[in-house]
Amino acid sequence: MSMDGGKMNLDKLLKPRSLAVVGVSDKKGFGSSAGAHAIESAIPDDKLFFVHPKRDEVLGKKCLKSIADIPEAVDCIVLCTPANTIVGLLEE
């Protein structure tokens, strides 16, 4: 988030042009809900990335195996993984 004239610019958080959902799932829960809402959002399909290390596809969308596999910088990443994985994902 950048500072603009002393004010924080939250556009990348509130209106991301690209998004990655890490830990997306088709099982009921946060990972599934985040994935479904991301698909329904205004974010273009080619700017929406699903990441899951063990799945090839979730909710009809191809999954990448890791954050490092995302082919471009994204505005926002949603982490839908267990608490004990968050630090490692943030470091990645």
PDB file as gemmi writes it, atoms N, CA and C in Angstrom:
CRYST1    1.000    1.000    1.000  90.00  90.00  90.00 P 1                      
ATOM      1  N   MET A   1       0.840  -1.164   0.000  1.00  0.00           N  
ATOM      2  CA  MET A   1       0.000   0.000   0.000  1.00  0.00           C  
ATOM      3  C   MET A   1       0.886   1.227   0.000  1.00  0.00           C  
ATOM      4  N   SER A   2       0.633   2.092  -0.910  1.00  0.00           N  
ATOM      5  CA  SER A   2       1.479   3.265  -1.044  1.00  0.00           C  
ATOM      6  C   SER A   2       0.891   4.447  -0.297  1.00  0.00           C  
ATOM      7  N   MET A   3       1.766   5.387  -0.014  1.00  0.00           N  
ATOM      8  CA  MET A   3       1.346   6.629   0.624  1.00  0.00           C  
ATOM      9  C   MET A   3       1.192   7.671  -0.474  1.00  0.00           C  
ATOM     10  N   ASP A   4       0.092   8.369  -0.470  1.00  0.00           N  
ATOM     11  CA  ASP A   4      -0.178   9.394  -1.472  1.00  0.00           C  
ATOM     12  C   ASP A   4      -0.456  10.699  -0.747  1.00  0.00           C  
ATOM     13  N   GLY A   5       0.511  11.625  -0.763  1.00  0.00           N  
ATOM     14  CA  GLY A   5       0.318  12.893  -0.081  1.00  0.00           C  
ATOM     15  C   GLY A   5       0.091  12.732   1.412  1.00  0.00           C  
ATOM     16  N   GLY A   6       0.743  11.748   2.020  1.00  0.00           N  
ATOM     17  CA  GLY A   6       0.573  11.520   3.443  1.00  0.00           C  
ATOM     18  C   GLY A   6      -0.598  10.613   3.788  1.00  0.00           C  
ATOM     19  N   LYS A   7      -1.408  10.240   2.789  1.00  0.00           N  
ATOM     20  CA  LYS A   7      -2.554   9.358   3.023  1.00  0.00           C  
ATOM     21  C   LYS A   7      -2.246   7.980   2.448  1.00  0.00           C  
ATOM     22  N   MET A   8      -2.672   6.952   3.154  1.00  0.00           N  
ATOM     23  CA  MET A   8      -2.445   5.594   2.689  1.00  0.00           C  
ATOM     24  C   MET A   8      -3.428   5.265   1.561  1.00  0.00           C  
ATOM     25  N   ASN A   9      -2.911   4.715   0.476  1.00  0.00           N  
ATOM     26  CA  ASN A   9      -3.730   4.303  -0.656  1.00  0.00           C  
ATOM     27  C   ASN A   9      -4.086   2.826  -0.478  1.00  0.00           C  
ATOM     28  N   LEU A  10      -5.352   2.538  -0.290  1.00  0.00           N  
ATOM     29  CA  LEU A  10      -5.812   1.171  -0.049  1.00  0.00           C  
ATOM     30  C   LEU A  10      -6.405   0.506  -1.298  1.00  0.00           C  
ATOM     31  N   ASP A  11      -6.239   1.108  -2.465  1.00  0.00           N  
ATOM     32  CA  ASP A  11      -6.854   0.572  -3.681  1.00  0.00           C  
ATOM     33  C   ASP A  11      -6.472  -0.881  -3.958  1.00  0.00           C  
ATOM     34  N   LYS A  12      -5.204  -1.241  -3.751  1.00  0.00           N  
ATOM     35  CA  LYS A  12      -4.789  -2.617  -4.050  1.00  0.00           C  
ATOM     36  C   LYS A  12      -5.449  -3.628  -3.109  1.00  0.00           C  
ATOM     37  N   LEU A  13      -5.829  -3.190  -1.930  1.00  0.00           N  
ATOM     38  CA  LEU A  13      -6.524  -4.070  -0.990  1.00  0.00           C  
ATOM     39  C   LEU A  13      -8.027  -4.080  -1.255  1.00  0.00           C  
ATOM     40  N   LEU A  14      -8.608  -2.920  -1.452  1.00  0.00           N  
ATOM     41  CA  LEU A  14     -10.057  -2.813  -1.587  1.00  0.00           C  
ATOM     42  C   LEU A  14     -10.556  -3.016  -3.011  1.00  0.00           C  
ATOM     43  N   LYS A  15      -9.725  -2.697  -4.009  1.00  0.00           N  
ATOM     44  CA  LYS A  15     -10.094  -2.841  -5.416  1.00  0.00           C  
ATOM     45  C   LYS A  15      -8.936  -3.459  -6.192  1.00  0.00           C  
ATOM     46  N   PRO A  16      -8.531  -4.674  -5.828  1.00  0.00           N  
ATOM     47  CA  PRO A  16      -7.372  -5.260  -6.508  1.00  0.00           C  
ATOM     48  C   PRO A  16      -7.661  -5.523  -7.988  1.00  0.00           C  
ATOM     49  N   ARG A  17      -6.645  -5.301  -8.795  1.00  0.00           N  
ATOM     50  CA  ARG A  17      -6.757  -5.623 -10.232  1.00  0.00           C  
ATOM     51  C   ARG A  17      -6.295  -7.041 -10.504  1.00  0.00           C  
ATOM     52  N   SER A  18      -5.586  -7.631  -9.532  1.00  0.00           N  
ATOM     53  CA  SER A  18      -5.161  -9.018  -9.625  1.00  0.00           C  
ATOM     54  C   SER A  18      -5.187  -9.615  -8.224  1.00  0.00           C  
ATOM     55  N   LEU A  19      -5.395 -10.938  -8.173  1.00  0.00           N  
ATOM     56  CA  LEU A  19      -5.608 -11.594  -6.883  1.00  0.00           C  
ATOM     57  C   LEU A  19      -5.128 -13.033  -6.936  1.00  0.00           C  
ATOM     58  N   ALA A  20      -4.541 -13.490  -5.835  1.00  0.00           N  
ATOM     59  CA  ALA A  20      -4.204 -14.903  -5.672  1.00  0.00           C  
ATOM     60  C   ALA A  20      -4.909 -15.411  -4.418  1.00  0.00           C  
ATOM     61  N   VAL A  21      -5.505 -16.583  -4.535  1.00  0.00           N  
ATOM     62  CA  VAL A  21      -6.130 -17.244  -3.385  1.00  0.00           C  
ATOM     63  C   VAL A  21      -5.293 -18.482  -3.085  1.00  0.00           C  
ATOM     64  N   VAL A  22      -4.579 -18.448  -1.974  1.00  0.00           N  
ATOM     65  CA  VAL A  22      -3.684 -19.538  -1.576  1.00  0.00           C  
ATOM     66  C   VAL A  22      -4.421 -20.446  -0.601  1.00  0.00           C  
ATOM     67  N   GLY A  23      -4.462 -21.732  -0.922  1.00  0.00           N  
ATOM     68  CA  GLY A  23      -5.196 -22.679  -0.086  1.00  0.00           C  
ATOM     69  C   GLY A  23      -6.652 -22.793  -0.490  1.00  0.00           C  
ATOM     70  N   VAL A  24      -6.947 -22.393  -1.718  1.00  0.00           N  
ATOM     71  CA  VAL A  24      -8.302 -22.500  -2.247  1.00  0.00           C  
ATOM     72  C   VAL A  24      -8.758 -23.961  -2.157  1.00  0.00           C  
ATOM     73  N   SER A  25     -10.036 -24.169  -1.952  1.00  0.00           N  
ATOM     74  CA  SER A  25     -10.535 -25.531  -1.754  1.00  0.00           C  
ATOM     75  C   SER A  25     -11.948 -25.656  -2.312  1.00  0.00           C  
ATOM     76  N   ASP A  26     -12.350 -26.892  -2.591  1.00  0.00           N  
ATOM     77  CA  ASP A  26     -13.746 -27.121  -2.960  1.00  0.00           C  
ATOM     78  C   ASP A  26     -14.524 -27.705  -1.777  1.00  0.00           C  
ATOM     79  N   LYS A  27     -13.850 -27.839  -0.632  1.00  0.00           N  
ATOM     80  CA  LYS A  27     -14.512 -28.281   0.595  1.00  0.00           C  
ATOM     81  C   LYS A  27     -15.112 -27.067   1.289  1.00  0.00           C  
ATOM     82  N   LYS A  28     -16.271 -27.242   1.916  1.00  0.00           N  
ATOM     83  CA  LYS A  28     -16.948 -26.141   2.591  1.00  0.00           C  
ATOM     84  C   LYS A  28     -16.004 -25.458   3.582  1.00  0.00           C  
ATOM     85  N   GLY A  29     -15.937 -24.138   3.516  1.00  0.00           N  
ATOM     86  CA  GLY A  29     -15.087 -23.385   4.424  1.00  0.00           C  
ATOM     87  C   GLY A  29     -14.549 -22.133   3.750  1.00  0.00           C  
ATOM     88  N   PHE A  30     -13.596 -21.488   4.427  1.00  0.00           N  
ATOM     89  CA  PHE A  30     -13.057 -20.214   3.964  1.00  0.00           C  
ATOM     90  C   PHE A  30     -12.377 -20.335   2.601  1.00  0.00           C  
ATOM     91  N   GLY A  31     -11.611 -21.394   2.366  1.00  0.00           N  
ATOM     92  CA  GLY A  31     -10.919 -21.567   1.089  1.00  0.00           C  
ATOM     93  C   GLY A  31     -11.872 -21.677  -0.082  1.00  0.00           C  
ATOM     94  N   SER A  32     -12.966 -22.359   0.111  1.00  0.00           N  
ATOM     95  CA  SER A  32     -13.980 -22.498  -0.939  1.00  0.00           C  
ATOM     96  C   SER A  32     -14.726 -21.191  -1.153  1.00  0.00           C  
ATOM     97  N   SER A  33     -15.108 -20.554  -0.062  1.00  0.00           N  
ATOM     98  CA  SER A  33     -15.836 -19.291  -0.145  1.00  0.00           C  
ATOM     99  C   SER A  33     -14.985 -18.208  -0.808  1.00  0.00           C  
ATOM    100  N   ALA A  34     -13.720 -18.123  -0.416  1.00  0.00           N  
ATOM    101  CA  ALA A  34     -12.829 -17.125  -1.015  1.00  0.00           C  
ATOM    102  C   ALA A  34     -12.651 -17.381  -2.506  1.00  0.00           C  
ATOM    103  N   GLY A  35     -12.498 -18.640  -2.884  1.00  0.00           N  
ATOM    104  CA  GLY A  35     -12.353 -18.979  -4.302  1.00  0.00           C  
ATOM    105  C   GLY A  35     -13.596 -18.649  -5.101  1.00  0.00           C  
ATOM    106  N   ALA A  36     -14.758 -19.005  -4.581  1.00  0.00           N  
ATOM    107  CA  ALA A  36     -16.019 -18.740  -5.278  1.00  0.00           C  
ATOM    108  C   ALA A  36     -16.261 -17.241  -5.430  1.00  0.00           C  
ATOM    109  N   HIS A  37     -16.014 -16.483  -4.373  1.00  0.00           N  
ATOM    110  CA  HIS A  37     -16.201 -15.034  -4.457  1.00  0.00           C  
ATOM    111  C   HIS A  37     -15.191 -14.395  -5.409  1.00  0.00           C  
ATOM    112  N   ALA A  38     -13.982 -14.913  -5.446  1.00  0.00           N  
ATOM    113  CA  ALA A  38     -12.974 -14.392  -6.370  1.00  0.00           C  
ATOM    114  C   ALA A  38     -13.409 -14.614  -7.816  1.00  0.00           C  
ATOM    115  N   ILE A  39     -13.962 -15.793  -8.102  1.00  0.00           N  
ATOM    116  CA  ILE A  39     -14.438 -16.094  -9.458  1.00  0.00           C  
ATOM    117  C   ILE A  39     -15.575 -15.145  -9.839  1.00  0.00           C  
ATOM    118  N   GLU A  40     -16.443 -14.831  -8.887  1.00  0.00           N  
ATOM    119  CA  GLU A  40     -17.591 -13.955  -9.145  1.00  0.00           C  
ATOM    120  C   GLU A  40     -17.213 -12.470  -9.189  1.00  0.00           C  
ATOM    121  N   SER A  41     -16.003 -12.141  -8.779  1.00  0.00           N  
ATOM    122  CA  SER A  41     -15.585 -10.739  -8.712  1.00  0.00           C  
ATOM    123  C   SER A  41     -15.338 -10.169 -10.111  1.00  0.00           C  
ATOM    124  N   ALA A  42     -15.023  -8.899 -10.151  1.00  0.00           N  
ATOM    125  CA  ALA A  42     -14.744  -8.211 -11.415  1.00  0.00           C  
ATOM    126  C   ALA A  42     -13.311  -8.438 -11.891  1.00  0.00           C  
ATOM    127  N   ILE A  43     -12.524  -9.208 -11.142  1.00  0.00           N  
ATOM    128  CA  ILE A  43     -11.136  -9.462 -11.528  1.00  0.00           C  
ATOM    129  C   ILE A  43     -11.115 -10.382 -12.751  1.00  0.00           C  
ATOM    130  N   PRO A  44     -10.411  -9.970 -13.809  1.00  0.00           N  
ATOM    131  CA  PRO A  44     -10.350 -10.807 -15.016  1.00  0.00           C  
ATOM    132  C   PRO A  44      -9.732 -12.177 -14.706  1.00  0.00           C  
ATOM    133  N   ASP A  45     -10.186 -13.196 -15.421  1.00  0.00           N  
ATOM    134  CA  ASP A  45      -9.723 -14.566 -15.187  1.00  0.00           C  
ATOM    135  C   ASP A  45      -8.199 -14.677 -15.302  1.00  0.00           C  
ATOM    136  N   ASP A  46      -7.593 -13.930 -16.217  1.00  0.00           N  
ATOM    137  CA  ASP A  46      -6.144 -14.028 -16.388  1.00  0.00           C  
ATOM    138  C   ASP A  46      -5.365 -13.264 -15.311  1.00  0.00           C  
ATOM    139  N   LYS A  47      -6.063 -12.613 -14.401  1.00  0.00           N  
ATOM    140  CA  LYS A  47      -5.441 -11.903 -13.275  1.00  0.00           C  
ATOM    141  C   LYS A  47      -5.842 -12.520 -11.938  1.00  0.00           C  
ATOM    142  N   LEU A  48      -6.483 -13.691 -12.005  1.00  0.00           N  
ATOM    143  CA  LEU A  48      -6.924 -14.423 -10.815  1.00  0.00           C  
ATOM    144  C   LEU A  48      -6.167 -15.744 -10.762  1.00  0.00           C  
ATOM    145  N   PHE A  49      -5.457 -15.969  -9.664  1.00  0.00           N  
ATOM    146  CA  PHE A  49      -4.618 -17.150  -9.528  1.00  0.00           C  
ATOM    147  C   PHE A  49      -5.031 -17.940  -8.300  1.00  0.00           C  
ATOM    148  N   PHE A  50      -5.207 -19.252  -8.483  1.00  0.00           N  
ATOM    149  CA  PHE A  50      -5.481 -20.159  -7.378  1.00  0.00           C  
ATOM    150  C   PHE A  50      -4.192 -20.923  -7.088  1.00  0.00           C  
ATOM    151  N   VAL A  51      -3.873 -21.075  -5.811  1.00  0.00           N  
ATOM    152  CA  VAL A  51      -2.667 -21.795  -5.403  1.00  0.00           C  
ATOM    153  C   VAL A  51      -3.056 -22.889  -4.423  1.00  0.00           C  
ATOM    154  N   HIS A  52      -2.676 -24.112  -4.767  1.00  0.00           N  
ATOM    155  CA  HIS A  52      -2.881 -25.267  -3.881  1.00  0.00           C  
ATOM    156  C   HIS A  52      -1.820 -26.305  -4.250  1.00  0.00           C  
ATOM    157  N   PRO A  53      -0.985 -26.717  -3.296  1.00  0.00           N  
ATOM    158  CA  PRO A  53       0.138 -27.600  -3.625  1.00  0.00           C  
ATOM    159  C   PRO A  53      -0.247 -29.014  -4.054  1.00  0.00           C  
ATOM    160  N   LYS A  54      -1.470 -29.448  -3.740  1.00  0.00           N  
ATOM    161  CA  LYS A  54      -1.857 -30.828  -4.031  1.00  0.00           C  
ATOM    162  C   LYS A  54      -2.981 -30.958  -5.042  1.00  0.00           C  
ATOM    163  N   ARG A  55      -3.495 -29.849  -5.531  1.00  0.00           N  
ATOM    164  CA  ARG A  55      -4.630 -29.905  -6.453  1.00  0.00           C  
ATOM    165  C   ARG A  55      -4.243 -29.304  -7.796  1.00  0.00           C  
ATOM    166  N   ASP A  56      -4.715 -29.908  -8.874  1.00  0.00           N  
ATOM    167  CA  ASP A  56      -4.493 -29.367 -10.212  1.00  0.00           C  
ATOM    168  C   ASP A  56      -5.559 -28.339 -10.580  1.00  0.00           C  
ATOM    169  N   GLU A  57      -6.742 -28.493  -9.977  1.00  0.00           N  
ATOM    170  CA  GLU A  57      -7.867 -27.622 -10.306  1.00  0.00           C  
ATOM    171  C   GLU A  57      -8.824 -27.554  -9.120  1.00  0.00           C  
ATOM    172  N   VAL A  58      -9.389 -26.378  -8.897  1.00  0.00           N  
ATOM    173  CA  VAL A  58     -10.425 -26.185  -7.874  1.00  0.00           C  
ATOM    174  C   VAL A  58     -11.478 -25.250  -8.453  1.00  0.00           C  
ATOM    175  N   LEU A  59     -12.734 -25.606  -8.291  1.00  0.00           N  
ATOM    176  CA  LEU A  59     -13.855 -24.794  -8.771  1.00  0.00           C  
ATOM    177  C   LEU A  59     -13.729 -24.483 -10.264  1.00  0.00           C  
ATOM    178  N   GLY A  60     -13.156 -25.435 -11.000  1.00  0.00           N  
ATOM    179  CA  GLY A  60     -13.020 -25.284 -12.449  1.00  0.00           C  
ATOM    180  C   GLY A  60     -11.859 -24.419 -12.896  1.00  0.00           C  
ATOM    181  N   LYS A  61     -11.011 -23.990 -11.975  1.00  0.00           N  
ATOM    182  CA  LYS A  61      -9.871 -23.137 -12.313  1.00  0.00           C  
ATOM    183  C   LYS A  61      -8.566 -23.853 -11.982  1.00  0.00           C  
ATOM    184  N   LYS A  62      -7.607 -23.750 -12.890  1.00  0.00           N  
ATOM    185  CA  LYS A  62      -6.300 -24.370 -12.707  1.00  0.00           C  
ATOM    186  C   LYS A  62      -5.618 -23.821 -11.462  1.00  0.00           C  
ATOM    187  N   CYS A  63      -4.929 -24.698 -10.731  1.00  0.00           N  
ATOM    188  CA  CYS A  63      -4.174 -24.302  -9.546  1.00  0.00           C  
ATOM    189  C   CYS A  63      -2.680 -24.332  -9.821  1.00  0.00           C  
ATOM    190  N   LEU A  64      -1.998 -23.352  -9.297  1.00  0.00           N  
ATOM    191  CA  LEU A  64      -0.540 -23.348  -9.275  1.00  0.00           C  
ATOM    192  C   LEU A  64      -0.111 -24.055  -8.000  1.00  0.00           C  
ATOM    193  N   LYS A  65       1.105 -24.574  -7.972  1.00  0.00           N  
ATOM    194  CA  LYS A  65       1.570 -25.349  -6.815  1.00  0.00           C  
ATOM    195  C   LYS A  65       2.091 -24.491  -5.674  1.00  0.00           C  
ATOM    196  N   SER A  66       2.572 -23.260  -5.965  1.00  0.00           N  
ATOM    197  CA  SER A  66       3.115 -22.407  -4.910  1.00  0.00           C  
ATOM    198  C   SER A  66       2.994 -20.941  -5.303  1.00  0.00           C  
ATOM    199  N   ILE A  67       3.184 -20.063  -4.337  1.00  0.00           N  
ATOM    200  CA  ILE A  67       3.172 -18.633  -4.604  1.00  0.00           C  
ATOM    201  C   ILE A  67       4.250 -18.283  -5.623  1.00  0.00           C  
ATOM    202  N   ALA A  68       5.384 -18.960  -5.539  1.00  0.00           N  
ATOM    203  CA  ALA A  68       6.493 -18.696  -6.462  1.00  0.00           C  
ATOM    204  C   ALA A  68       6.107 -18.973  -7.913  1.00  0.00           C  
ATOM    205  N   ASP A  69       5.082 -19.780  -8.142  1.00  0.00           N  
ATOM    206  CA  ASP A  69       4.641 -20.110  -9.504  1.00  0.00           C  
ATOM    207  C   ASP A  69       3.728 -19.057 -10.118  1.00  0.00           C  
ATOM    208  N   ILE A  70       3.295 -18.072  -9.339  1.00  0.00           N  
ATOM    209  CA  ILE A  70       2.449 -17.007  -9.886  1.00  0.00           C  
ATOM    210  C   ILE A  70       3.300 -16.215 -10.873  1.00  0.00           C  
ATOM    211  N   PRO A  71       2.861 -16.082 -12.115  1.00  0.00           N  
ATOM    212  CA  PRO A  71       3.723 -15.517 -13.163  1.00  0.00           C  
ATOM    213  C   PRO A  71       3.925 -14.000 -13.111  1.00  0.00           C  
ATOM    214  N   GLU A  72       3.266 -13.316 -12.198  1.00  0.00           N  
ATOM    215  CA  GLU A  72       3.403 -11.860 -12.114  1.00  0.00           C  
ATOM    216  C   GLU A  72       3.095 -11.414 -10.689  1.00  0.00           C  
ATOM    217  N   ALA A  73       3.491 -10.198 -10.363  1.00  0.00           N  
ATOM    218  CA  ALA A  73       3.144  -9.637  -9.062  1.00  0.00           C  
ATOM    219  C   ALA A  73       1.637  -9.403  -9.029  1.00  0.00           C  
ATOM    220  N   VAL A  74       1.011  -9.707  -7.902  1.00  0.00           N  
ATOM    221  CA  VAL A  74      -0.427  -9.493  -7.761  1.00  0.00           C  
ATOM    222  C   VAL A  74      -0.682  -8.408  -6.718  1.00  0.00           C  
ATOM    223  N   ASP A  75      -1.821  -7.740  -6.849  1.00  0.00           N  
ATOM    224  CA  ASP A  75      -2.178  -6.675  -5.913  1.00  0.00           C  
ATOM    225  C   ASP A  75      -2.510  -7.221  -4.528  1.00  0.00           C  
ATOM    226  N   CYS A  76      -3.139  -8.399  -4.471  1.00  0.00           N  
ATOM    227  CA  CYS A  76      -3.642  -8.907  -3.193  1.00  0.00           C  
ATOM    228  C   CYS A  76      -3.534 -10.429  -3.171  1.00  0.00           C  
ATOM    229  N   ILE A  77      -3.135 -10.964  -2.031  1.00  0.00           N  
ATOM    230  CA  ILE A  77      -3.103 -12.417  -1.822  1.00  0.00           C  
ATOM    231  C   ILE A  77      -3.957 -12.737  -0.608  1.00  0.00           C  
ATOM    232  N   VAL A  78      -4.877 -13.683  -0.771  1.00  0.00           N  
ATOM    233  CA  VAL A  78      -5.709 -14.156   0.334  1.00  0.00           C  
ATOM    234  C   VAL A  78      -5.157 -15.513   0.769  1.00  0.00           C  
ATOM    235  N   LEU A  79      -4.779 -15.617   2.045  1.00  0.00           N  
ATOM    236  CA  LEU A  79      -4.237 -16.862   2.579  1.00  0.00           C  
ATOM    237  C   LEU A  79      -5.342 -17.622   3.300  1.00  0.00           C  
ATOM    238  N   CYS A  80      -5.669 -18.804   2.790  1.00  0.00           N  
ATOM    239  CA  CYS A  80      -6.737 -19.652   3.342  1.00  0.00           C  
ATOM    240  C   CYS A  80      -6.119 -20.962   3.825  1.00  0.00           C  
ATOM    241  N   THR A  81      -5.093 -20.860   4.624  1.00  0.00           N  
ATOM    242  CA  THR A  81      -4.352 -22.035   5.065  1.00  0.00           C  
ATOM    243  C   THR A  81      -4.283 -22.053   6.587  1.00  0.00           C  
ATOM    244  N   PRO A  82      -3.899 -23.191   7.177  1.00  0.00           N  
ATOM    245  CA  PRO A  82      -3.787 -23.264   8.639  1.00  0.00           C  
ATOM    246  C   PRO A  82      -2.780 -22.243   9.183  1.00  0.00           C  
ATOM    247  N   ALA A  83      -3.006 -21.813  10.402  1.00  0.00           N  
ATOM    248  CA  ALA A  83      -2.177 -20.781  11.036  1.00  0.00           C  
ATOM    249  C   ALA A  83      -0.696 -21.123  11.022  1.00  0.00           C  
ATOM    250  N   ASN A  84      -0.375 -22.402  11.183  1.00  0.00           N  
ATOM    251  CA  ASN A  84       1.045 -22.782  11.248  1.00  0.00           C  
ATOM    252  C   ASN A  84       1.761 -22.666   9.900  1.00  0.00           C  
ATOM    253  N   THR A  85       1.050 -22.381   8.818  1.00  0.00           N  
ATOM    254  CA  THR A  85       1.685 -22.232   7.496  1.00  0.00           C  
ATOM    255  C   THR A  85       1.879 -20.766   7.112  1.00  0.00           C  
ATOM    256  N   ILE A  86       1.284 -19.849   7.846  1.00  0.00           N  
ATOM    257  CA  ILE A  86       1.249 -18.436   7.442  1.00  0.00           C  
ATOM    258  C   ILE A  86       2.639 -17.809   7.387  1.00  0.00           C  
ATOM    259  N   VAL A  87       3.471 -18.021   8.390  1.00  0.00           N  
ATOM    260  CA  VAL A  87       4.796 -17.401   8.404  1.00  0.00           C  
ATOM    261  C   VAL A  87       5.601 -17.830   7.183  1.00  0.00           C  
ATOM    262  N   GLY A  88       5.609 -19.110   6.871  1.00  0.00           N  
ATOM    263  CA  GLY A  88       6.335 -19.588   5.704  1.00  0.00           C  
ATOM    264  C   GLY A  88       5.809 -19.006   4.409  1.00  0.00           C  
ATOM    265  N   LEU A  89       4.490 -18.875   4.306  1.00  0.00           N  
ATOM    266  CA  LEU A  89       3.885 -18.281   3.101  1.00  0.00           C  
ATOM    267  C   LEU A  89       4.229 -16.801   2.989  1.00  0.00           C  
ATOM    268  N   LEU A  90       4.233 -16.093   4.107  1.00  0.00           N  
ATOM    269  CA  LEU A  90       4.609 -14.684   4.073  1.00  0.00           C  
ATOM    270  C   LEU A  90       6.076 -14.524   3.662  1.00  0.00           C  
ATOM    271  N   GLU A  91       6.944 -15.420   4.109  1.00  0.00           N  
ATOM    272  CA  GLU A  91       8.344 -15.363   3.702  1.00  0.00           C  
ATOM    273  C   GLU A  91       8.494 -15.655   2.219  1.00  0.00           C  
ATOM    274  N   GLU A  92       7.695 -16.577   1.693  1.00  0.00           N  
ATOM    275  CA  GLU A  92       7.749 -16.920   0.266  1.00  0.00           C  
ATOM    276  C   GLU A  92       7.348 -15.710  -0.557  1.00  0.00           C  
TER     277      GLU A  92                                                      
END                                                                             
